[in-house]
Amino acid sequence: MSTDNEPVITGGCYCGAARYEVRGHPIRSAYCHCTLCQRFNATAFILTIHYPAHAFRWTHSETPEEALDVYSVASKPWKYRSRCKKCGAAIASYNANTDKWSVWGGQLDRDETTKIKNWDVIKPTAHIFYDTRILDVNDGLSKWTAYENESQRIG
C-alpha cells in the first residue's frame, strides 16, 4: 500500500470507536460549500480531503459493519457515507464511481496544541462549490463553482 516515508494522516469519530488512516498525499484538499456537505454536517462548509481507495483503511478493532452505519442518498447513490454507530459522527465517504475516499478535517487527529497533525500535507488549496456558500470567506484561496481547475473560477 505505501512506503515508510509517506505521510500518514489519522482520524476518527468523536467517541473514538471508529478510526482510520490514509497514507500519502491527497488528490484534493478543499473547503467544500456544497449543499449536501452543509446539510450532512450542519455547518457552512467542511474541509474535505480526497484520497485514492488504496490509501485508505479502517484501523478500529471492530469490523466496519459492527462500528459503522453506511448510507447513501438518492441523488448520489454511488457515494457511501460512514457514520459511527455509537456517537453518530460522520467520518468518511467512499465514491464508487471514482474509487476514492474522502475524509473530513473536523475528524482528523490533533497535536497537544490542538492543531491538525500533518497540516502541511492536507492544507486546503481552494473553496469548491462556492456558489452555494452560506457565507463569504476572504482567505485568499481560489473559489470554484465545482472542483478546483475543473469548473468555473469565481474568485
Buried (B, 14 or more C-beta within 10 A) or exposed (E): EEEEEBBBBBBBBBEEBBBBBBBBEBBBBBBBBBEBBBEBBEEEBBBBBBBBEEBBEBEBEBEEEEBBEEEBEEEBEEBBBBBBBBBEBBBBBBBEEBEBBBBBBBBBEEEEEEEBBBBEBBBBBBBBBBBBBEEEBEEEBBBBBEBBEEBEEEE
